[in-house]
Amino acid sequence: MDTQTARQVQIELSKRVRIQSLQMDPSNIAAVDAAFDGESVIAVASLFAYPSLLHIADAVAREKVRFPYVPGLLSFREGHAFISAIRKLKQTPDVIIVDGQGIAHPLGCGIASHIGVLLDLPTIGCAKSRLVGEYSEPGPEKGQCSPLIYKKEQVGAVLRTRNNVRPVFVSPGHLIDLCLSVAIVLQSLTQYRIPEPLRRADHLTKALIKESM
């Protein structure tokens, strides 16, 4: 698939994205992250009870890289492996936190929205950096946030997850709204900058890469 075709796919998927109230209280959440080993991508899905954050299970998918790195088209590089890892979990997650963007994306369909539509599951984008939009720096204390504005609409929130550390960029992906996306990210924090399920998935991908060297 070339980049022009990939963007057209994103446009079509963006029409299916639904930002709405969550239909049920989640009893578990998962997070997915990926790392690269030469021509392979390793994705990890980590499942936790919610809101207790008791770890339940992990699942791993290793696949050949099918698409080059192109900003805004991360879904086509990592998304298939993410979906494979999620489908290997013992339980279907009620909500999935994705290391990437939701609707805070040039075409309104970042990787969280992309896999949310394909799996028909609620997803949240929780990214370490901004892709689009303008914002004012949130206050310095944990829990303070400011709106992320793109094309005169709020597409996410810039959230301080620890006192005096760099914020993260939260945006709803699919079947969830921004307010609850922020609340779930906050509830999923321990003493680190990123939510615990996402931190575990990130740690495991890095460990698997080291093992393969």
C-alpha positions as YAML, in Angstrom:
chain: A
units: angstrom
residues:
- id: 1
  name: MET
  ca: [0.00, 0.00, 0.00]
- id: 2
  name: ASP
  ca: [1.37, 3.42, -0.91]
- id: 3
  name: THR
  ca: [0.96, 6.54, 1.24]
- id: 4
  name: GLN
  ca: [-1.80, 8.01, -0.93]
- id: 5
  name: THR
  ca: [-3.89, 4.85, -0.61]
- id: 6
  name: ALA
  ca: [-3.18, 4.69, 3.15]
- id: 7
  name: ARG
  ca: [-4.45, 8.24, 3.63]
- id: 8
  name: GLN
  ca: [-7.60, 7.38, 1.69]
- id: 9
  name: VAL
  ca: [-8.15, 4.42, 4.01]
- id: 10
  name: GLN
  ca: [-7.79, 6.77, 6.99]
- id: 11
  name: ILE
  ca: [-10.37, 9.14, 5.52]
- id: 12
  name: GLU
  ca: [-12.83, 6.29, 5.10]
- id: 13
  name: LEU
  ca: [-12.19, 4.95, 8.61]
- id: 14
  name: SER
  ca: [-12.54, 8.43, 10.11]
- id: 15
  name: LYS
  ca: [-16.15, 8.48, 8.91]
- id: 16
  name: ARG
  ca: [-16.82, 5.46, 11.14]
- id: 17
  name: VAL
  ca: [-15.23, 6.90, 14.29]
- id: 18
  name: ARG
  ca: [-17.79, 7.55, 17.03]
- id: 19
  name: ILE
  ca: [-16.94, 9.75, 20.00]
- id: 20
  name: GLN
  ca: [-19.58, 9.05, 22.64]
- id: 21
  name: SER
  ca: [-20.17, 8.17, 26.27]
- id: 22
  name: LEU
  ca: [-18.89, 4.76, 27.27]
- id: 23
  name: GLN
  ca: [-21.78, 2.31, 27.32]
- id: 24
  name: MET
  ca: [-20.62, 0.47, 30.46]
- id: 25
  name: ASP
  ca: [-18.27, 0.85, 33.43]
- id: 26
  name: PRO
  ca: [-15.04, -0.90, 32.46]
- id: 27
  name: SER
  ca: [-13.90, -3.83, 34.59]
- id: 28
  name: ASN
  ca: [-10.61, -4.17, 32.77]
- id: 29
  name: ILE
  ca: [-8.38, -2.16, 30.46]
- id: 30
  name: ALA
  ca: [-5.53, -3.05, 28.14]
- id: 31
  name: ALA
  ca: [-2.66, -1.08, 26.69]
- id: 32
  name: VAL
  ca: [-0.60, -1.72, 23.57]
- id: 33
  name: ASP
  ca: [2.87, -0.61, 22.59]
- id: 34
  name: ALA
  ca: [5.40, -1.70, 19.99]
- id: 35
  name: ALA
  ca: [9.11, -1.76, 19.28]
- id: 36
  name: PHE
  ca: [11.14, -2.65, 16.21]
- id: 37
  name: ASP
  ca: [13.80, -5.28, 15.67]
- id: 38
  name: GLY
  ca: [15.27, -4.86, 12.20]
- id: 39
  name: GLU
  ca: [12.51, -5.81, 9.80]
- id: 40
  name: SER
  ca: [10.15, -7.01, 12.54]
- id: 41
  name: VAL
  ca: [7.69, -5.20, 14.81]
- id: 42
  name: ILE
  ca: [7.01, -6.59, 18.28]
- id: 43
  name: ALA
  ca: [3.70, -5.57, 19.84]
- id: 44
  name: VAL
  ca: [2.63, -6.24, 23.43]
- id: 45
  name: ALA
  ca: [-0.88, -6.01, 24.85]
- id: 46
  name: SER
  ca: [-1.06, -5.84, 28.64]
- id: 47
  name: LEU
  ca: [-4.39, -6.46, 30.38]
- id: 48
  name: PHE
  ca: [-5.23, -5.07, 33.84]
- id: 49
  name: ALA
  ca: [-8.26, -5.12, 36.11]
- id: 50
  name: TYR
  ca: [-9.82, -1.68, 36.45]
- id: 51
  name: PRO
  ca: [-9.73, 0.37, 38.57]
- id: 52
  name: SER
  ca: [-7.61, -1.84, 40.85]
- id: 53
  name: LEU
  ca: [-4.78, -2.11, 38.25]
- id: 54
  name: LEU
  ca: [-4.23, -5.75, 39.12]
- id: 55
  name: HIS
  ca: [-2.23, -7.27, 36.27]
- id: 56
  name: ILE
  ca: [-4.10, -10.06, 34.47]
- id: 57
  name: ALA
  ca: [-2.16, -11.09, 31.37]
- id: 58
  name: ASP
  ca: [0.16, -10.11, 28.53]
- id: 59
  name: ALA
  ca: [0.13, -11.12, 24.88]
- id: 60
  name: VAL
  ca: [2.82, -10.70, 22.24]
- id: 61
  name: ALA
  ca: [2.71, -10.49, 18.46]
- id: 62
  name: ARG
  ca: [5.78, -10.38, 16.23]
- id: 63
  name: GLU
  ca: [5.28, -9.53, 12.56]
- id: 64
  name: LYS
  ca: [7.23, -8.38, 9.57]
- id: 65
  name: VAL
  ca: [7.19, -4.60, 9.07]
- id: 66
  name: ARG
  ca: [4.79, -3.93, 6.21]
- id: 67
  name: PHE
  ca: [4.97, -0.15, 5.88]
- id: 68
  name: PRO
  ca: [7.69, 2.52, 6.17]
- id: 69
  name: TYR
  ca: [7.78, 5.13, 8.91]
- id: 70
  name: VAL
  ca: [5.64, 8.06, 7.75]
- id: 71
  name: PRO
  ca: [4.38, 10.65, 10.27]
- id: 72
  name: GLY
  ca: [0.60, 10.37, 10.56]
- id: 73
  name: LEU
  ca: [0.52, 6.85, 9.11]
- id: 74
  name: LEU
  ca: [1.68, 4.91, 12.16]
- id: 75
  name: SER
  ca: [-1.42, 2.70, 11.95]
- id: 76
  name: PHE
  ca: [-0.08, 0.99, 8.84]
- id: 77
  name: ARG
  ca: [3.29, 0.28, 10.45]
- id: 78
  name: GLU
  ca: [2.16, -0.94, 13.90]
- id: 79
  name: GLY
  ca: [-1.60, -1.37, 13.79]
- id: 80
  name: HIS
  ca: [-1.81, -4.94, 12.49]
- id: 81
  name: ALA
  ca: [0.59, -6.17, 15.17]
- id: 82
  name: PHE
  ca: [-1.39, -4.28, 17.83]
- id: 83
  name: ILE
  ca: [-4.60, -5.98, 16.74]
- id: 84
  name: SER
  ca: [-2.89, -9.40, 16.68]
- id: 85
  name: ALA
  ca: [-1.61, -8.93, 20.24]
- id: 86
  name: ILE
  ca: [-5.01, -7.76, 21.51]
- id: 87
  name: ARG
  ca: [-6.74, -10.76, 19.98]
- id: 88
  name: LYS
  ca: [-4.33, -13.08, 21.80]
- id: 89
  name: LEU
  ca: [-5.42, -11.82, 25.23]
- id: 90
  name: LYS
  ca: [-7.46, -14.17, 27.43]
- id: 91
  name: GLN
  ca: [-10.25, -11.60, 27.71]
- id: 92
  name: THR
  ca: [-11.55, -8.92, 25.38]
- id: 93
  name: PRO
  ca: [-10.60, -5.55, 26.92]
- id: 94
  name: ASP
  ca: [-13.36, -3.13, 27.85]
- id: 95
  name: VAL
  ca: [-11.09, -0.20, 26.94]
- id: 96
  name: ILE
  ca: [-7.73, -0.09, 25.16]
- id: 97
  name: ILE
  ca: [-5.08, 2.59, 25.75]
- id: 98
  name: VAL
  ca: [-2.85, 2.99, 22.72]
- id: 99
  name: ASP
  ca: [0.61, 4.54, 22.55]
- id: 100
  name: GLY
  ca: [-0.38, 7.06, 19.87]
- id: 101
  name: GLN
  ca: [-3.11, 9.42, 18.81]
- id: 102
  name: GLY
  ca: [-6.88, 9.09, 18.64]
- id: 103
  name: ILE
  ca: [-8.74, 11.84, 16.80]
- id: 104
  name: ALA
  ca: [-5.86, 14.29, 17.42]
- id: 105
  name: HIS
  ca: [-4.62, 13.52, 13.93]
- id: 106
  name: PRO
  ca: [-4.52, 15.41, 10.60]
- id: 107
  name: LEU
  ca: [-7.29, 13.19, 9.19]
- id: 108
  name: GLY
  ca: [-9.06, 12.53, 12.49]
- id: 109
  name: CYS
  ca: [-7.99, 8.89, 12.57]
- id: 110
  name: GLY
  ca: [-4.82, 8.15, 14.48]
- id: 111
  name: ILE
  ca: [-3.77, 4.64, 15.43]
- id: 112
  name: ALA
  ca: [-6.10, 4.51, 18.46]
- id: 113
  name: SER
  ca: [-9.09, 5.43, 16.29]
- id: 114
  name: HIS
  ca: [-7.93, 3.10, 13.52]
- id: 115
  name: ILE
  ca: [-7.76, -0.04, 15.64]
- id: 116
  name: GLY
  ca: [-10.82, 0.98, 17.65]
- id: 117
  name: VAL
  ca: [-12.93, 1.04, 14.49]
- id: 118
  name: LEU
  ca: [-11.49, -2.23, 13.19]
- id: 119
  name: LEU
  ca: [-12.02, -4.03, 16.53]
- id: 120
  name: ASP
  ca: [-15.24, -2.16, 17.39]
- id: 121
  name: LEU
  ca: [-13.86, -1.49, 20.88]
- id: 122
  name: PRO
  ca: [-13.42, 1.69, 22.96]
- id: 123
  name: THR
  ca: [-9.92, 3.09, 22.53]
- id: 124
  name: ILE
  ca: [-7.91, 6.00, 23.96]
- id: 125
  name: GLY
  ca: [-4.84, 7.60, 22.45]
- id: 126
  name: CYS
  ca: [-2.15, 8.47, 25.00]
- id: 127
  name: ALA
  ca: [0.88, 9.92, 23.24]
- id: 128
  name: LYS
  ca: [4.13, 11.29, 24.59]
- id: 129
  name: SER
  ca: [4.24, 14.05, 21.98]
- id: 130
  name: ARG
  ca: [1.87, 16.19, 19.95]
- id: 131
  name: LEU
  ca: [1.03, 15.45, 16.33]
- id: 132
  name: VAL
  ca: [-1.41, 18.28, 15.60]
- id: 133
  name: GLY
  ca: [-3.05, 21.18, 17.39]
- id: 134
  name: GLU
  ca: [-2.26, 24.11, 19.62]
- id: 135
  name: TYR
  ca: [-2.42, 24.31, 23.40]
- id: 136
  name: SER
  ca: [-1.45, 26.28, 26.46]
- id: 137
  name: GLU
  ca: [0.84, 24.56, 28.92]
- id: 138
  name: PRO
  ca: [-1.24, 22.98, 31.72]
- id: 139
  name: GLY
  ca: [-0.57, 23.77, 35.36]
- id: 140
  name: PRO
  ca: [2.40, 22.08, 37.03]
- id: 141
  name: GLU
  ca: [0.46, 19.68, 39.28]
- id: 142
  name: LYS
  ca: [-0.74, 16.17, 38.53]
- id: 143
  name: GLY
  ca: [-4.24, 16.13, 37.04]
- id: 144
  name: GLN
  ca: [-4.11, 19.59, 35.54]
- id: 145
  name: CYS
  ca: [-4.84, 19.73, 31.83]
- id: 146
  name: SER
  ca: [-5.50, 22.11, 28.96]
- id: 147
  name: PRO
  ca: [-7.43, 21.66, 25.71]
- id: 148
  name: LEU
  ca: [-5.69, 20.57, 22.53]
- id: 149
  name: ILE
  ca: [-7.27, 22.55, 19.68]
- id: 150
  name: TYR
  ca: [-7.04, 21.65, 15.99]
- id: 151
  name: LYS
  ca: [-9.00, 23.44, 13.28]
- id: 152
  name: LYS
  ca: [-10.96, 25.32, 15.96]
- id: 153
  name: GLU
  ca: [-12.16, 22.11, 17.62]
- id: 154
  name: GLN
  ca: [-10.98, 20.36, 20.76]
- id: 155
  name: VAL
  ca: [-9.49, 17.03, 19.75]
- id: 156
  name: GLY
  ca: [-7.74, 16.12, 22.98]
- id: 157
  name: ALA
  ca: [-6.30, 17.19, 26.29]
- id: 158
  name: VAL
  ca: [-2.75, 17.97, 27.37]
- id: 159
  name: LEU
  ca: [-2.56, 16.22, 30.72]
- id: 160
  name: ARG
  ca: [-0.02, 16.54, 33.53]
- id: 161
  name: THR
  ca: [0.38, 13.05, 34.95]
- id: 162
  name: ARG
  ca: [3.01, 13.87, 37.58]
- id: 163
  name: ASN
  ca: [3.97, 17.09, 39.27]
- id: 164
  name: ASN
  ca: [6.40, 19.11, 37.18]
- id: 165
  name: VAL
  ca: [6.94, 16.53, 34.43]
- id: 166
  name: ARG
  ca: [6.19, 16.81, 30.73]
- id: 167
  name: PRO
  ca: [2.50, 16.25, 29.96]
- id: 168
  name: VAL
  ca: [1.01, 13.53, 27.79]
- id: 169
  name: PHE
  ca: [-1.46, 14.05, 24.95]
- id: 170
  name: VAL
  ca: [-4.77, 12.26, 25.47]
- id: 171
  name: SER
  ca: [-7.39, 11.97, 22.74]
- id: 172
  name: PRO
  ca: [-10.43, 9.70, 22.38]
- id: 173
  name: GLY
  ca: [-10.03, 7.02, 19.75]
- id: 174
  name: HIS
  ca: [-13.42, 5.37, 19.31]
- id: 175
  name: LEU
  ca: [-16.59, 4.64, 21.34]
- id: 176
  name: ILE
  ca: [-15.50, 6.88, 24.24]
- id: 177
  name: ASP
  ca: [-15.47, 10.61, 24.95]
- id: 178
  name: LEU
  ca: [-12.65, 12.93, 25.94]
- id: 179
  name: CYS
  ca: [-13.74, 13.44, 29.56]
- id: 180
  name: LEU
  ca: [-13.72, 9.73, 30.35]
- id: 181
  name: SER
  ca: [-10.52, 9.20, 28.34]
- id: 182
  name: VAL
  ca: [-8.74, 11.65, 30.62]
- id: 183
  name: ALA
  ca: [-10.34, 10.12, 33.73]
- id: 184
  name: ILE
  ca: [-9.23, 6.59, 32.79]
- id: 185
  name: VAL
  ca: [-5.68, 7.71, 32.05]
- id: 186
  name: LEU
  ca: [-5.52, 9.45, 35.43]
- id: 187
  name: GLN
  ca: [-6.99, 6.44, 37.23]
- id: 188
  name: SER
  ca: [-4.42, 4.19, 35.55]
- id: 189
  name: LEU
  ca: [-1.40, 6.08, 36.83]
- id: 190
  name: THR
  ca: [0.95, 4.93, 39.57]
- id: 191
  name: GLN
  ca: [4.13, 6.89, 40.28]
- id: 192
  name: TYR
  ca: [5.15, 7.19, 36.63]
- id: 193
  name: ARG
  ca: [4.45, 9.59, 33.79]
- id: 194
  name: ILE
  ca: [2.48, 7.13, 31.66]
- id: 195
  name: PRO
  ca: [-0.40, 4.83, 32.68]
- id: 196
  name: GLU
  ca: [0.71, 1.58, 34.30]
- id: 197
  name: PRO
  ca: [-0.71, -0.74, 31.60]
- id: 198
  name: LEU
  ca: [1.06, 1.27, 28.91]
- id: 199
  name: ARG
  ca: [4.27, 1.38, 30.94]
- id: 200
  name: ARG
  ca: [4.24, -2.42, 31.27]
- id: 201
  name: ALA
  ca: [3.64, -2.92, 27.55]
- id: 202
  name: ASP
  ca: [6.49, -0.51, 26.78]
- id: 203
  name: HIS
  ca: [8.82, -2.28, 29.22]
- id: 204
  name: LEU
  ca: [8.04, -5.71, 27.76]
- id: 205
  name: THR
  ca: [8.60, -4.64, 24.16]
- id: 206
  name: LYS
  ca: [12.02, -3.26, 25.07]
- id: 207
  name: ALA
  ca: [12.87, -6.44, 26.99]
- id: 208
  name: LEU
  ca: [11.88, -8.62, 24.03]
- id: 209
  name: ILE
  ca: [14.03, -6.55, 21.69]
- id: 210
  name: LYS
  ca: [17.04, -7.04, 23.99]
- id: 211
  name: GLU
  ca: [16.42, -10.78, 24.12]
- id: 212
  name: SER
  ca: [16.41, -10.99, 20.33]
- id: 213
  name: MET
  ca: [19.77, -9.25, 19.94]
...
